[in-house]
Amino acid sequence: IFGGDWNGQPCPNANFTSCFNHYYEMRAEYNKNDSGPYINMKLKRIDSHDSNNQNIGPDLIPWTKVNASGWVKWDVTVNAQGKICIAANKAPVGDCVTDTTYLGNHYFGLMVRNNNLNGGARVKFDHYQIDWTTHSEELFEGVPTIHYTEETMPPSTTD
């Protein structure tokens, strides 16, 4: 989650009226088939939530399949013009999109949930890094500034 709002008040889990009412959500869902493990990833802009706390907003990058046979290094790059690019292990995930709706909101977080479809799987976050500076060597040419890096190990039911 990035581009989240916050008004400076405490943000209790039972009542999210003071924070994260709108944001960008990079959703990654682990799956397996006969070809092996993979992650479905999409980027969605969350504009609000309904009475059941389900998020409402458009998909910016549609579901895209990512290989999950080992560690996955995610890179999310956002430039000052709102160009958002996502990569998994340095390979672009979908097309870059431009959306400036919540560009001025700098709050971010991690949301991990398990709907128990994968046997109670857990995800490991080995490394999480936020760079708020312009990079000289860019993953996506011409897309400097905010750069999120996160490495995740595919879910394991034995760990």
C-alpha positions in Angstrom: 0.0 0.0 0.0 1.3 3.4 -0.8 0.0 6.9 -1.4 -2.1 6.6 1.7 -3.8 9.5 3.5 -3.5 10.3 7.3 -4.7 13.3 9.3 -2.3 12.9 12.1 -4.7 11.2 14.5 -4.3 7.7 16.0 -5.2 5.1 13.5 -6.9 2.2 15.4 -7.6 -1.0 13.6 -11.3 -0.9 14.5 -11.8 2.6 13.0 -9.9 3.7 9.9 -11.6 7.1 9.5 -8.4 8.9 10.2 -6.1 7.1 7.8 -5.9 4.9 4.8 -9.2 5.9 3.4 -7.7 6.2 -0.1 -4.4 4.8 -1.4 -2.8 2.6 -4.1 -2.9 -1.1 -3.4 -0.4 -3.5 -5.1 -2.1 -6.8 -4.6 -0.1 -10.0 -5.0 -1.9 -13.4 -4.7 0.1 -16.6 -4.5 -1.2 -19.6 -6.5 -0.1 -23.0 -7.8 -0.9 -25.0 -10.8 0.7 -27.9 -12.8 3.3 -25.5 -14.1 4.4 -24.5 -10.6 3.9 -21.6 -8.3 3.0 -18.1 -9.5 1.8 -14.8 -8.2 -1.1 -12.9 -9.7 -0.4 -9.2 -9.2 -2.5 -6.1 -9.9 -2.4 -2.4 -9.0 -5.6 -0.8 -7.8 -6.4 2.8 -6.8 -8.6 2.7 -3.7 -10.9 5.7 -3.6 -13.1 4.6 -0.7 -14.6 1.6 1.1 -18.1 0.3 1.3 -20.0 -0.6 4.5 -18.3 -4.0 4.5 -14.9 -2.3 4.3 -14.4 -3.6 0.7 -12.3 -1.3 -1.3 -13.8 0.7 -4.2 -11.7 2.0 -7.1 -10.3 1.3 -10.6 -7.7 -1.3 -11.5 -4.7 0.6 -12.9 -2.6 -2.5 -13.8 -4.8 -5.6 -14.4 -3.9 -9.1 -13.0 -0.5 -10.1 -14.3 1.2 -13.5 -13.7 4.6 -13.4 -12.0 6.9 -16.5 -11.5 7.1 -17.4 -7.8 9.5 -20.3 -7.8 12.0 -18.5 -5.6 12.4 -15.1 -3.9 10.6 -12.3 -5.6 12.1 -8.8 -5.5 9.4 -6.2 -6.1 10.2 -2.7 -7.3 7.6 0.0 -7.3 8.8 3.3 -8.8 6.7 6.5 -8.8 7.9 9.7 -10.4 6.9 13.3 -9.8 4.5 13.2 -12.7 2.6 10.2 -11.3 4.1 7.6 -13.5 3.9 4.3 -11.6 6.0 1.3 -12.7 6.1 -2.1 -11.1 8.7 -4.9 -11.6 9.2 -8.3 -10.2 12.8 -9.5 -10.3 13.6 -6.6 -12.7 11.0 -7.7 -15.2 8.2 -5.1 -15.8 4.8 -6.2 -14.5 2.1 -4.9 -16.9 2.5 -1.5 -18.4 3.5 1.7 -16.5 0.5 3.8 -15.7 0.2 7.5 -14.9 -2.1 8.5 -12.0 -1.6 11.6 -9.9 -4.7 11.2 -7.7 -2.9 10.5 -4.5 0.6 11.5 -5.5 0.9 14.0 -2.6 0.2 11.3 0.1 3.4 9.7 1.3 2.0 7.2 3.8 2.6 3.5 3.1 2.1 0.2 4.8 2.0 -3.6 4.3 -1.2 -5.6 4.4 -0.9 -9.3 4.5 -3.9 -11.5 4.7 -4.7 -15.2 4.2 -8.1 -16.4 3.0 -6.9 -19.9 3.8 -7.2 -21.1 0.2 -3.5 -22.1 0.3 -3.6 -24.2 3.5 -2.7 -21.5 6.0 0.3 -20.2 4.0 2.6 -17.5 5.5 4.7 -14.9 3.6 8.1 -13.9 4.7 9.4 -10.3 4.2 13.1 -10.6 4.1 14.0 -7.0 3.2 12.0 -3.9 2.9 13.5 -0.6 1.7 12.1 2.8 0.8 14.3 5.3 -1.2 12.9 8.8 -1.5 15.7 10.1 -3.7 16.3 10.3 -7.4 18.3 7.3 -8.7 21.0 7.5 -11.3 20.5 4.0 -12.5 16.8 3.6 -13.1 14.9 0.4 -13.6 12.5 2.3 -15.8 14.2 4.9 -17.9 12.9 8.4 -17.1 11.1 7.3 -13.9 13.0 8.7 -10.9 11.9 9.5 -7.2 10.0 7.3 -4.9 11.3 3.7 -5.2 10.0 0.8 -3.0 11.9 -2.4 -2.9 10.6 -5.5 -1.2 11.7 -9.1 -1.3 9.2 -11.9 -0.5 9.5 -15.6 -0.3 6.6 -17.6 -1.8 4.2 -18.8 0.9 5.1 -22.0 2.7 2.8 -24.3 4.5 5.7 -26.0 6.3 7.2 -22.9 7.9 
